[in-house]
Amino acid sequence: IPHLDYNTNIRLEASWGAAKDILNRHMPMDECIDHLLILQRTAADKHNYKSRRAGIRYNNTYNEEMQILA
C-alpha cells in the first residue's frame, strides 16, 4: 500500500503472513473463519494487555469520542 508509512506496511504484511501460515486453500470456509477469529482475538488480547498495563497512560473517553464520530 503505497500511501501508508513503511512500518505500517511491514505490520500489514506480517499479519497476512500469520494468516497464510494458518490457512490453506483446501480448508472449509467455517474452519477458515474460526482461525481468522482466533487470530483477531489474539491480536486484541495483546493490544489490551499492552495498553492497560501499569505505567501506560490511555484515554478513558476514547470509545465515547469514537461513538460521536460514527
N, C-alpha and C positions, 0 to 999 in steps of 0.2 A: 504494500500500500504506500505509494509514493508521498502522500501528503502527511503521513504520521511521522513522529520522531523515530529515530533509529532504534532507541531502546524499546519503544512500543512495538515496532516490527519484530524485534527479537522475542519479546514476550508472546506475541501472537503466534509466531512460528513454533515456539516451544510448546505452547498449549495444543496446537494442531498436531505436533509430533507425539505428545502424550496420548491424544485421541487415536492417532494412527497405530500406536503400539497396542492399544486395547481392541480396536475394531478391525474387522476384516470384511471383505465383500460377500462372504458366504454366511454371515450371521443373519438370523431372523431380525426383523425390524424391532420387535419388542425387546429383544436382548440388547440391541444397539442403543435403544433409548434408555434402558436400565443402566448401561455402562456410562453413557453421557451424563445421566443424572448423578451417578456416583462421583464422576469427575467434578461436576459442578458443585456438589455438596462439599467435597473435599476442599476445593478452592475457597468456598465461602467460609468453611470452618477455619482454614488457615488465615484468611483475612480477618475474621472476628477475633482470633487469638492475638494476632499482631496488633490490631487496633485497640484492644481492650486490656492489654497487659499493663502492669504498673509502670508508671513513668511516661506513658504515652497520653498526650492530650488529644481529645477529639471533640467535635462539635455535637452536643446533645440534641440540637434542634435541626440537624441535617435532614432527617426524614420529613419533618414538618415543612422545611423550606422546599424540598423536592416535591411534596404534595401540592404546594401552592403553585409551583411551576407547571405541574402536569395538567 
